[in-house]
């Protein structure tokens, strides 16, 4: 393990112990959140600086697999006597580490295969994935109009100028297709909006 990562792990344990009393159902201490942000950013730089470009998707897939396995293992340890604030903090930390796979150079992203607890984090950071060629959002709603999640999705789609395939089944809307019609006119080849009743002819520019 990278030396500074070891130090981060030790420091994180100390911070968690010192801030246990201030953790509640309403959220976590700002100090803990700030530390987690710095740690993930450092880990992200370390990982991707050692991966060649043609391995990006494979490494991203393995990172996701590791997060899922870690969360499932933690959930399997749950008992009636489990400290729920501590368990919640651990799960949130694991999801936070999943942000390591948020890389703008990724060419394909399939949100549909991700656990539901991870999807919001990915959608909120969708603007990061500006070089995608394939984006599969499954049947995610992308958030209601005006919601922060919806704004992040729209901002992300506006930055994607190279999409070849886009899929959002059941819950696609005109406002979601609008940025694609402007930014991906010359690249988009596959558009899958199956059973999306909110999509109308108005989504097609004249």
Buried (B, 14 or more C-beta within 10 A) or exposed (E): EEEEEEEBEEEBEEBBEEBBEEBEEEEBBEEBEEBBEEBBEBBBEBBBEEBEEEEBBEBBBEBBEBBBEBBEEBEEEEEEEEEEEEBEBBBBBBBBBBBBBBBEEBBBBBBBEBEEBBBBBBBBBBBBBBBBBBBBBBBBBBBEEEEEBBEBBBEBBBBBBBBBBBBBBBBBBBBBBBBBBEBBEEBBEEBEBEEBEEBEEEBEEE
